[in-house]
């Protein structure tokens, strides 16, 4: 009877864990990070798996960062996004959350600059005929923090995002190389293994092809 009850309890834990993990991942697809965090937290209480812990932590950073960003507490939001960007994610959804944090980090940084600069009115000076002319330096500075002014992702930055996405730090046998720009402008990288790395003619075995959106910094697998 004791064994029978234990089996029933184990089955309930498994069902609760799976349902909460599925709910959390569903909320991630909708970018509802707070709801996802709550679901992953429940799943972690049922079974303390590495995946549940990773997704609970990362969704928590994103939820907190987004909330503070909406409240215009940009410095605090930036710190939350930084915590997520340095997280060593091992699972697919976790890596997507890290990519989202990488995307949001410069946006929160830019918003901070924009808020600071928005407090200063552009200086004006008078011309010889008495008309007002906006100070050139103030005009050039205006709008530095806007989203449109965020620089396009460089090839080296995109390569680092792919390395983090694939977790190449723990797969030291892997190599990466830029291949081409896609039709929409995304960077395309080739990740591969070399059968005989000591020889220049070593055969390359493809691990995967990955694209990086230059504007959103999203990393995705190319089929």
Secondary structure, DSSP 4 states (H G I P E B T S, - for coil): -HHHHHHHHHHHHHHHHHHHHHHHHHHHHTT-HHHHHHHHHHHHHH---HHHHHHHHHHHHHHHHHHHHHTT-HHHHHHHHHHHHT----SHHHHHHHHHHHHHHHHHHHHHHHHHHTTSPPPEEE-TTS-EEE-HHHHHHTTTTSGGGSPPPPHHHHHHHHHHHHTTTS-TT-EEEEEEE-TTS-EEEEEEEETTTTSTTPPEEEEEEEEE-TTT--EEE--
